[in-house]
Amino acid sequence: MDYSKIFYVVSAVLFILGLKKLSHPKTARNGNMISSVGMLIAIVATLLSYNSLDFTLILIGMLIGGLIGGIFAVKVEMTQMPQMVAIFNGFGGAASALVAGADFITNMDKLKTGEMINGLDPTFYLVVVILSIFVGTLTFTGSFIAFGKLQGFISGQPIIFPGQQILNALFAISLISITVYLSMGGNDLVNFFYAIVFLSALMGITLTIPIGGADMPVVISLLNSYSGVAAAATGFVLMNNGLIISGSLVGASGLILTNIMCKGMNRSLANVIFGAVGLVQEGASDGGAQKQMNIKSYSTEEAAMILDAAEKIIVVPGYGLAVAQAQHAVREVADLLESQGKKVLYAIHPVAGRMPGHMNVLLAEANISYDQLKDLDEINPEFEDCDVAIVLGANDVVNPAARHDKSSPIYGMPILNVDKSRTVLINKRTMNPGFAGIQNELFGFDNSIMVFGDAKDMLQQLLKDLKEL
């Protein structure tokens, strides 16, 4: 009896339970652990189902991989988690492509003679191999472009050039043509195999470089979905049920998350991929913004007095808070305000930061209660009776232009209604525009005040000033 299938079913159940628990911050850690156990069971079941494996090499590989993973888990800071997720997506895609490619090379003679491979019709086998290599390689190069943009090695602005979409179309047509040719019995498998790898790698680059920093949450979730699709395709290549199930779950959940991210920006996926949103708009420079808006710059002492008189405060974290690693500082300020009998809440926009859930992860690291974290729909009615909204490095997700300016690239995007608060206290390092490349008209509103500087330094000084009142 083949017990591996039973273990794969157990793994699938644990994967589904884990995904369910990942849907809420309180149960996310347990969900992650449950899914990890499911993956361990699937790996052990797969290894035991083969008789001719060199377990010494496998153990060495596991030790090396575990050591590298452990070092990164300890060394990588929470602010660098988006980059780490991008790398994980890339390595996942590369692993699927390598496994499918190795199996393809091993069975090349059978393909030439038309024999069944792994119980599959040779044509079907060839198609899923190409799909796995294409999606896996595209995910690998695309993820590392995303990593470069997040890390600053590559400009976070959209990189576009004339004929870019035509070039992508030619790549796609070439890949389809090669697939049709080979599936109809075409020869020269080796050279066409390398051509598929090369074209797939180029497409990963050309599809990702035109996407700006504002759209990184969508890109990361989409690439995560791609890595799942590549794994599922490789599962069909090997006829491994565990890989098919896990890959399908990752692919489906990634697509669902991508859809949520797109709704969070009120944009289609095609617009995210091909829209090149994030090019700095003319007149969005520092000087131009200050000429057009009446910017009121306040000190932390003045901000402390405003907060001292407030009863209800809503904190709006953004990427500026993440860069400054100010999550612990904001918690200390909030703790002091709460000790004075004030109500403090946190407004979480679905696309704030550089990856899905970025703000939740940062605030959870600072041990901020999950009950204080409110999503967009839940928190927006609260702004109408809010005394002070503290905006920490957020930009596009609080820009009122999204409601009325049809020429704006963020028009129609659901935003946090911070402008409806009695006072909006905005912290930014400079007047540079956000990821969408436009200035925020909120900065010039009558009820808005600016406190310039690094978020962590500002909050630490604000805490001292509050204690001295």
C-alpha positions as CSV (number, residue, x, y, z in Angstrom):
1,M,0.0,0.0,0.0
2,D,1.3,3.5,-0.9
3,Y,1.1,5.3,2.4
4,S,2.5,8.5,0.8
5,K,-1.0,9.5,-0.5
6,I,-2.4,9.3,3.0
7,F,0.3,11.5,4.3
8,Y,-0.3,14.0,1.5
9,V,-3.9,14.2,2.5
10,V,-2.9,14.9,6.1
11,S,-0.5,17.5,4.8
12,A,-3.2,19.1,2.7
13,V,-5.6,19.3,5.7
14,L,-2.8,21.0,7.8
15,F,-2.1,23.4,4.9
16,I,-5.7,24.5,4.8
17,L,-6.0,24.8,8.6
18,G,-2.8,26.8,8.6
19,L,-4.1,29.2,5.9
20,K,-7.3,29.6,7.8
21,K,-5.4,30.6,11.0
22,L,-3.2,33.0,9.0
23,S,-6.3,35.1,8.3
24,H,-6.1,36.7,11.7
25,P,-3.1,38.2,13.6
26,K,-4.0,36.4,16.9
27,T,-3.8,32.9,15.3
28,A,-1.2,33.6,12.5
29,R,1.8,32.2,14.4
30,N,-0.1,29.0,15.1
31,G,-1.2,28.9,11.5
32,N,2.4,29.2,10.4
33,M,3.5,26.4,12.7
34,I,0.7,24.1,11.5
35,S,1.5,24.7,7.9
36,S,5.2,24.0,8.6
37,V,4.3,20.7,10.2
38,G,2.2,19.8,7.1
39,M,5.1,20.6,4.8
40,L,7.5,18.5,6.9
41,I,5.1,15.5,6.7
42,A,4.9,16.0,2.9
43,I,8.7,16.2,2.5
44,V,9.3,13.0,4.6
45,A,6.5,11.1,2.8
46,T,8.1,12.1,-0.6
47,L,11.6,11.0,0.5
48,L,10.4,7.7,1.9
49,S,8.5,6.9,-1.3
50,Y,11.7,6.7,-3.3
51,N,14.2,3.8,-2.8
52,S,17.3,5.1,-4.7
53,L,17.9,8.4,-3.0
54,D,21.2,9.4,-1.5
55,F,20.0,10.5,1.9
56,T,23.5,11.7,2.8
57,L,23.4,14.4,0.1
58,I,19.8,15.2,1.1
59,L,20.7,15.7,4.7
60,I,23.7,17.9,3.8
61,G,21.3,20.0,1.6
62,M,18.8,20.3,4.5
63,L,21.5,21.3,7.0
64,I,22.9,24.0,4.6
65,G,19.5,25.3,3.8
66,G,18.3,25.3,7.4
67,L,21.5,27.1,8.5
68,I,21.1,29.8,5.9
69,G,17.4,30.2,6.7
70,G,18.1,30.3,10.4
71,I,20.7,33.0,10.0
72,F,18.4,35.1,7.8
73,A,15.5,34.6,10.2
74,V,17.6,36.0,13.1
75,K,19.5,38.7,11.2
76,V,16.8,40.2,8.9
77,E,15.0,43.1,10.6
78,M,11.2,43.4,10.3
79,T,11.6,46.5,8.1
80,Q,13.4,44.3,5.6
81,M,10.7,41.6,5.5
82,P,9.3,42.7,2.1
83,Q,12.8,42.1,0.5
84,M,13.0,38.7,2.2
85,V,9.6,37.7,1.0
86,A,10.5,38.7,-2.5
87,I,13.7,36.5,-2.4
88,F,11.6,33.6,-1.0
89,N,9.2,33.9,-4.0
90,G,12.2,34.0,-6.4
91,F,13.8,30.9,-4.8
92,G,10.5,29.0,-4.8
93,G,10.1,29.7,-8.5
94,A,13.7,28.8,-9.3
95,A,13.4,25.5,-7.4
96,S,10.3,24.5,-9.3
97,A,12.0,25.3,-12.6
98,L,15.2,23.4,-11.7
99,V,13.3,20.3,-10.7
100,A,11.1,20.4,-13.9
101,G,14.2,21.1,-16.0
102,A,16.2,18.2,-14.4
103,D,13.3,15.8,-15.0
104,F,13.0,17.0,-18.6
105,I,16.6,16.4,-19.3
106,T,16.4,12.9,-17.7
107,N,13.5,11.9,-19.9
108,M,14.6,13.5,-23.1
109,D,15.1,10.2,-24.9
110,K,11.6,9.1,-24.0
111,L,10.2,12.3,-25.4
112,K,11.9,11.6,-28.7
113,T,10.5,8.1,-28.9
114,G,7.0,9.1,-27.8
115,E,7.0,6.9,-24.6
116,M,4.9,7.6,-21.6
117,I,6.7,9.6,-18.9
118,N,5.8,9.4,-15.2
119,G,2.5,7.9,-16.4
120,L,1.8,11.0,-18.6
121,D,1.2,11.4,-22.3
122,P,4.5,12.9,-23.7
123,T,2.7,15.9,-25.1
124,F,1.0,16.7,-21.8
125,Y,4.3,16.1,-20.0
126,L,6.1,18.5,-22.3
127,V,3.5,21.3,-21.9
128,V,3.6,21.1,-18.0
129,V,7.4,21.1,-18.1
130,I,7.4,24.2,-20.2
131,L,4.8,25.8,-18.0
132,S,6.8,25.1,-14.9
133,I,10.1,26.3,-16.4
134,F,8.4,29.4,-17.8
135,V,6.5,30.5,-14.6
136,G,9.3,29.4,-12.3
137,T,12.1,31.3,-14.2
138,L,9.9,34.4,-14.7
139,T,9.1,34.4,-10.9
140,F,12.9,34.1,-10.1
141,T,14.0,37.1,-12.2
142,G,10.9,39.1,-11.5
143,S,11.3,38.6,-7.7
144,F,14.9,39.7,-7.8
145,I,14.0,42.8,-9.7
146,A,11.3,43.5,-7.0
147,F,14.0,42.8,-4.4
148,G,16.3,45.4,-6.1
149,K,13.6,48.0,-6.1
150,L,12.7,47.4,-2.4
151,Q,16.4,47.4,-1.4
152,G,17.2,50.5,-3.5
153,F,19.6,48.8,-5.9
154,I,17.2,49.6,-8.7
155,S,15.1,52.8,-8.9
156,G,11.7,52.5,-7.2
157,Q,10.3,54.6,-10.0
158,P,8.7,52.7,-13.0
159,I,11.4,52.1,-15.7
160,I,9.9,52.3,-19.1
161,F,11.2,52.5,-22.7
162,P,9.6,52.7,-26.1
163,G,8.2,49.5,-27.5
164,Q,8.3,47.8,-24.1
165,Q,4.9,46.1,-24.4
166,I,5.6,45.1,-28.0
167,L,8.8,43.4,-26.8
168,N,6.8,41.6,-24.1
169,A,4.3,40.5,-26.7
170,L,7.1,39.1,-28.9
171,F,8.5,37.2,-26.0
172,A,5.1,35.7,-25.3
173,I,4.5,34.8,-28.9
174,S,7.9,33.2,-29.2
175,L,7.3,31.0,-26.1
176,I,3.9,29.9,-27.4
177,S,5.4,29.1,-30.8
178,I,8.1,27.0,-29.2
179,T,5.6,25.1,-27.1
180,V,3.4,24.4,-30.1
181,Y,6.4,23.3,-32.2
182,L,7.8,20.9,-29.6
183,S,4.4,19.5,-28.7
184,M,3.9,18.6,-32.4
185,G,7.0,16.6,-32.4
186,G,9.7,19.2,-33.1
187,N,13.3,18.2,-32.7
188,D,16.3,20.0,-31.1
189,L,14.9,19.8,-27.6
190,V,18.0,21.0,-25.9
191,N,18.4,24.3,-27.7
192,F,14.7,25.1,-27.4
193,F,14.9,24.2,-23.7
194,Y,17.6,26.9,-23.3
195,A,15.6,29.3,-25.4
196,I,12.6,28.9,-23.1
197,V,14.7,29.5,-20.0
198,F,16.3,32.6,-21.6
199,L,12.9,34.1,-22.8
200,S,11.3,33.4,-19.5
201,A,14.1,35.1,-17.6
202,L,13.8,38.2,-19.8
203,M,10.1,38.4,-19.4
204,G,10.4,38.3,-15.6
205,I,12.7,41.4,-15.9
206,T,10.7,43.3,-18.5
207,L,7.3,42.7,-16.7
208,T,8.6,43.9,-13.3
209,I,10.8,46.9,-14.0
210,P,7.9,49.1,-15.2
211,I,6.1,48.6,-11.9
212,G,6.7,51.4,-9.3
213,G,7.2,51.2,-5.6
214,A,3.6,52.0,-4.8
215,D,2.5,48.8,-6.4
216,M,5.0,46.5,-4.6
217,P,2.3,44.9,-2.3
218,V,0.5,43.7,-5.4
219,V,3.7,42.6,-7.1
220,I,4.8,40.6,-4.1
221,S,1.5,38.8,-3.8
222,L,1.3,38.1,-7.5
223,L,4.8,36.7,-7.6
224,N,3.9,34.6,-4.6
225,S,1.0,33.2,-6.6
226,Y,3.3,32.6,-9.6
227,S,5.6,30.5,-7.3
228,G,2.7,28.4,-6.3
229,V,1.6,27.9,-10.0
230,A,5.2,26.8,-10.8
231,A,5.2,24.3,-7.9
232,A,1.8,22.9,-9.0
233,A,3.0,22.5,-12.6
234,T,6.2,20.7,-11.3
235,G,3.9,18.5,-9.3
236,F,2.2,17.4,-12.5
237,V,5.6,16.8,-14.1
238,L,6.6,14.4,-11.3
239,M,3.0,13.3,-10.6
240,N,3.5,14.2,-6.9
241,N,0.2,14.9,-5.2
242,G,1.7,16.8,-2.3
243,L,3.4,19.3,-4.6
244,I,0.2,19.7,-6.7
245,I,-1.9,20.4,-3.6
246,S,0.6,22.8,-1.9
247,G,1.3,24.6,-5.1
248,S,-2.4,25.0,-5.9
249,L,-3.1,26.4,-2.4
250,V,-0.2,28.9,-2.7
251,G,-1.3,29.9,-6.2
252,A,-4.9,30.4,-5.3
253,S,-4.3,32.2,-2.1
254,G,-1.8,34.5,-3.8
255,L,-4.3,35.4,-6.5
256,I,-7.0,36.1,-3.9
257,L,-4.6,38.4,-2.0
258,T,-3.6,40.1,-5.3
259,N,-7.3,40.8,-6.0
260,I,-7.7,42.2,-2.5
261,M,-4.6,44.5,-3.0
262,C,-6.0,45.7,-6.4
263,K,-9.4,46.5,-4.8
264,G,-7.5,48.3,-2.0
265,M,-6.2,50.7,-4.8
266,N,-9.3,50.5,-7.0
267,R,-7.2,49.4,-9.9
268,S,-7.2,46.4,-12.2
269,L,-4.3,44.0,-12.2
270,A,-3.6,45.0,-15.8
271,N,-3.2,48.6,-14.8
272,V,-0.8,47.6,-12.0
273,I,1.4,45.6,-14.4
274,F,1.2,47.9,-17.4
275,G,0.2,51.3,-16.0
276,A,3.7,52.5,-14.8
277,V,2.1,54.4,-11.9
278,G,4.7,56.2,-9.9
279,L,6.5,58.5,-12.4
280,V,6.9,61.8,-10.6
281,Q,4.3,64.2,-11.9
282,E,5.3,67.6,-13.2
283,G,5.1,70.2,-10.5
284,A,5.3,67.6,-7.7
285,S,8.7,68.8,-6.5
286,D,9.5,70.2,-3.1
287,G,9.5,73.8,-4.1
288,G,6.4,73.6,-6.2
289,A,4.4,72.0,-3.4
290,Q,5.3,74.6,-0.9
291,K,4.3,77.4,-3.3
292,Q,0.9,75.9,-3.9
293,M,0.1,74.9,-0.3
294,N,0.2,76.7,3.0
295,I,2.4,74.3,4.9
296,K,2.3,74.8,8.7
297,S,5.5,73.4,10.3
298,Y,5.2,72.7,14.1
299,S,7.7,71.6,16.7
300,T,7.3,68.5,18.9
301,E,6.6,70.7,21.9
302,E,3.6,72.3,20.1
303,A,2.5,68.8,18.9
304,A,2.7,67.6,22.5
305,M,0.4,70.3,23.7
306,I,-2.2,69.4,21.0
307,L,-2.1,65.8,22.0
308,D,-2.3,66.7,25.7
309,A,-5.7,68.3,25.0
310,A,-7.0,65.4,22.8
311,E,-9.2,62.5,24.0
312,K,-9.2,60.3,20.9
313,I,-6.1,59.7,18.8
314,I,-5.7,57.6,15.7
315,V,-2.2,56.6,14.5
316,V,-1.8,56.0,10.7
317,P,1.5,54.1,10.1
318,G,3.1,54.2,6.7
319,Y,6.4,53.2,5.0
320,G,8.2,56.2,6.7
321,L,7.6,54.5,10.1
322,A,9.0,51.2,8.7
323,V,12.1,52.9,7.3
324,A,12.8,54.6,10.6
325,Q,12.0,51.5,12.6
326,A,9.8,53.6,14.8
327,Q,7.2,50.9,15.8
328,H,8.5,50.7,19.4
329,A,8.7,54.5,19.7
330,V,5.1,54.9,18.6
331,R,4.0,52.2,21.1
332,E,5.7,54.1,23.9
333,V,3.9,57.3,23.0
334,A,0.6,55.5,22.7
335,D,1.2,53.8,26.1
336,L,1.8,57.2,27.7
337,L,-1.4,58.7,26.1
338,E,-3.4,55.7,27.2
339,S,-2.1,56.1,30.8
340,Q,-3.6,59.6,30.7
341,G,-7.0,58.1,29.9
342,K,-6.9,58.8,26.1
343,K,-8.2,56.4,23.5
344,V,-5.6,55.3,20.9
345,L,-6.4,53.3,17.7
346,Y,-4.3,52.4,14.7
347,A,-5.6,52.7,11.1
348,I,-4.3,50.1,8.7
349,H,-4.6,50.6,5.0
350,P,-4.5,47.3,3.0
351,V,-1.6,48.6,0.8
352,A,0.3,50.6,3.3
353,G,4.0,49.7,3.3
354,R,5.8,47.5,0.8
355,M,4.1,44.1,1.2
356,P,0.6,42.8,2.3
357,G,0.3,43.1,6.0
358,H,3.5,45.1,6.4
359,M,2.1,47.5,9.0
360,N,0.4,44.7,11.0
361,V,3.8,42.8,11.2
362,L,5.7,45.9,12.4
363,L,3.1,46.8,15.0
364,A,2.8,43.3,16.2
365,E,6.6,43.2,16.7
366,A,6.2,46.2,19.1
367,N,3.5,44.2,21.1
368,I,0.7,46.5,20.2
369,S,-2.6,44.9,20.9
370,Y,-4.4,43.4,17.9
371,D,-7.6,44.9,19.1
372,Q,-6.3,48.4,18.5
373,L,-5.5,47.6,14.8
374,K,-8.4,48.6,12.6
375,D,-8.7,48.1,8.9
376,L,-9.9,50.8,6.5
377,D,-13.7,50.1,6.5
378,E,-13.7,49.8,10.3
379,I,-11.6,52.9,11.1
380,N,-12.9,55.4,8.6
381,P,-16.1,56.3,10.5
382,E,-13.9,56.8,13.6
383,F,-12.1,59.8,12.1
384,E,-15.2,62.1,12.2
385,D,-15.0,62.3,16.0
386,C,-11.2,61.9,16.2
387,D,-9.3,64.8,17.9
388,V,-5.9,64.0,16.4
389,A,-4.8,61.7,13.6
390,I,-1.1,61.1,13.6
391,V,0.2,60.2,10.1
392,L,3.6,58.6,10.3
393,G,5.2,58.4,6.9
394,A,2.0,57.5,5.0
395,N,1.3,59.5,1.8
396,D,-0.8,58.2,-1.0
397,V,-3.2,56.2,1.3
398,V,-4.3,59.5,3.0
399,N,-4.3,61.8,-0.1
400,P,-7.8,63.3,-0.5
401,A,-7.1,63.7,-4.2
402,A,-8.2,60.1,-4.6
403,R,-11.8,61.2,-4.0
404,H,-12.1,64.0,-6.5
405,D,-9.1,64.5,-8.8
406,K,-9.9,62.4,-11.9
407,S,-6.5,63.3,-13.4
408,S,-4.7,61.8,-10.4
409,P,-3.1,58.3,-10.8
410,I,-4.7,57.3,-7.4
411,Y,-8.2,58.6,-8.3
412,G,-10.8,56.2,-6.9
413,M,-8.4,54.5,-4.5
414,P,-10.1,53.9,-1.1
415,I,-8.2,56.1,1.4
416,L,-8.1,56.6,5.1
417,N,-10.2,59.7,5.9
418,V,-7.7,61.4,8.1
419,D,-8.7,64.8,6.8
420,K,-12.0,64.5,8.7
421,S,-10.2,64.6,12.0
422,R,-10.1,67.9,14.0
423,T,-6.3,68.0,13.7
424,V,-4.0,66.0,11.4
425,L,-0.5,65.7,12.7
426,I,1.7,64.6,9.8
427,N,5.3,63.4,10.1
428,K,7.6,63.3,7.1
429,R,11.3,63.7,6.5
430,T,10.8,65.9,3.4
431,M,8.2,67.3,1.1
432,N,9.1,64.7,-1.6
433,P,6.1,63.0,-3.2
434,G,5.0,59.5,-2.4
435,F,5.3,56.3,-4.4
436,A,2.6,57.4,-6.8
437,G,4.7,60.4,-7.8
438,I,2.3,63.1,-6.7
439,Q,2.2,65.6,-3.9
440,N,-0.5,65.2,-1.1
441,E,-3.0,68.1,-1.0
442,L,-3.7,67.1,2.6
443,F,-0.5,68.8,3.7
444,G,-2.0,72.2,2.9
445,F,-5.4,71.7,4.6
446,D,-6.3,74.1,7.4
447,N,-6.5,71.3,10.0
448,S,-3.1,69.8,9.0
449,I,0.2,70.5,10.7
450,M,3.6,69.1,9.7
451,V,6.4,67.9,12.0
452,F,9.4,67.2,9.9
453,G,12.1,64.7,10.7
454,D,12.8,61.0,11.1
455,A,9.8,59.2,12.6
456,K,11.7,57.5,15.3
457,D,13.6,60.7,16.4
458,M,10.4,62.7,16.3
459,L,8.4,60.3,18.4
460,Q,11.2,59.9,21.0
461,Q,11.3,63.7,21.3
462,L,7.5,63.9,21.4
463,L,7.5,61.4,24.2
464,K,9.9,63.6,26.3
465,D,7.8,66.7,25.6
466,L,4.6,64.9,26.7
467,K,6.2,63.8,29.9
468,E,7.3,67.4,30.7
469,L,3.7,68.8,30.4
